[in-house]
Amino acid sequence: MASNPNQTIVIDGKEYALDALNDETRQLIGSIRGVDVEITRLRRQIAIAQTARAAYARSVAASLPKDGEAAAAAEAEATSEA
């Protein structure tokens, strides 16, 4: 991870110059940043899935018979079976 000599990072309220940190620490910081990007991507995917789920639920609700329609359908079915 190339670092600008002026780059700093704040960890637990304390500021550190990136170029003063050892390679392992800089790599770990890079890994944290990569994971943060992945978490953001997954949150977006979850939002998309939740939106799709809500749309499907609305479609199901809209396709169900209304109270009067359900009673009429049940009565018609009972009449046709008799």
C-alpha positions as CSV (number, residue, x, y, z in Angstrom):
1,M,0.0,0.0,0.0
2,A,1.7,3.2,-1.2
3,S,1.3,6.0,1.2
4,N,1.5,9.7,0.9
5,P,3.9,11.1,3.6
6,N,1.1,13.4,4.8
7,Q,-1.5,10.7,5.2
8,T,-2.7,10.0,8.6
9,I,-5.2,7.6,10.2
10,V,-7.1,8.0,13.5
11,I,-7.3,4.8,15.6
12,D,-9.0,4.9,19.0
13,G,-8.9,8.7,19.0
14,K,-5.2,8.9,18.3
15,E,-3.7,10.1,15.0
16,Y,-0.9,8.1,13.3
17,A,1.2,8.9,10.2
18,L,0.7,6.0,7.8
19,D,4.4,6.1,6.8
20,A,5.4,5.6,10.4
21,L,3.5,2.3,10.7
22,N,5.1,-1.0,9.9
23,D,4.2,-2.9,6.7
24,E,2.0,-5.4,8.6
25,T,-0.1,-2.7,10.2
26,R,-0.5,-0.9,6.9
27,Q,-1.6,-4.2,5.3
28,L,-4.1,-4.7,8.1
29,I,-5.5,-1.2,7.6
30,G,-5.8,-2.0,3.9
31,S,-7.7,-5.1,4.7
32,I,-10.0,-3.2,7.0
33,R,-10.7,-0.7,4.2
34,G,-11.4,-3.6,1.8
35,V,-13.8,-5.2,4.2
36,D,-15.5,-1.9,4.7
37,V,-16.0,-1.6,0.9
38,E,-17.5,-5.2,0.8
39,I,-19.8,-4.4,3.8
40,T,-21.1,-1.3,1.9
41,R,-21.6,-3.4,-1.3
42,L,-23.5,-6.1,0.7
43,R,-25.7,-3.5,2.4
44,R,-26.7,-2.2,-1.0
45,Q,-27.5,-5.7,-2.1
46,I,-29.6,-6.2,1.0
47,A,-31.5,-2.9,0.3
48,I,-32.2,-4.1,-3.3
49,A,-33.4,-7.5,-2.0
50,Q,-35.6,-5.8,0.6
51,T,-37.1,-3.6,-2.0
52,A,-37.8,-6.6,-4.3
53,R,-39.4,-8.5,-1.4
54,A,-41.6,-5.6,-0.5
55,A,-42.8,-5.4,-4.2
56,Y,-43.5,-9.1,-4.2
57,A,-45.5,-8.8,-1.0
58,R,-47.5,-5.9,-2.4
59,S,-48.2,-8.0,-5.5
60,V,-49.4,-10.9,-3.4
61,A,-51.6,-8.6,-1.4
62,A,-53.1,-7.1,-4.6
63,S,-53.8,-10.5,-6.1
64,L,-55.7,-11.8,-3.1
65,P,-59.5,-11.7,-3.3
66,K,-61.1,-8.8,-1.4
67,D,-63.5,-9.6,1.5
68,G,-66.6,-9.5,-0.6
69,E,-64.9,-11.4,-3.5
70,A,-63.8,-14.2,-1.1
71,A,-67.3,-14.7,0.2
72,A,-68.8,-14.7,-3.3
73,A,-66.1,-17.2,-4.5
74,A,-66.8,-19.5,-1.5
75,E,-70.5,-19.3,-2.1
76,A,-70.1,-20.1,-5.8
77,E,-67.9,-23.0,-5.0
78,A,-70.4,-24.4,-2.4
79,T,-73.2,-24.0,-4.9
80,S,-71.4,-25.8,-7.7
81,E,-70.6,-28.7,-5.4
82,A,-74.2,-29.2,-4.4
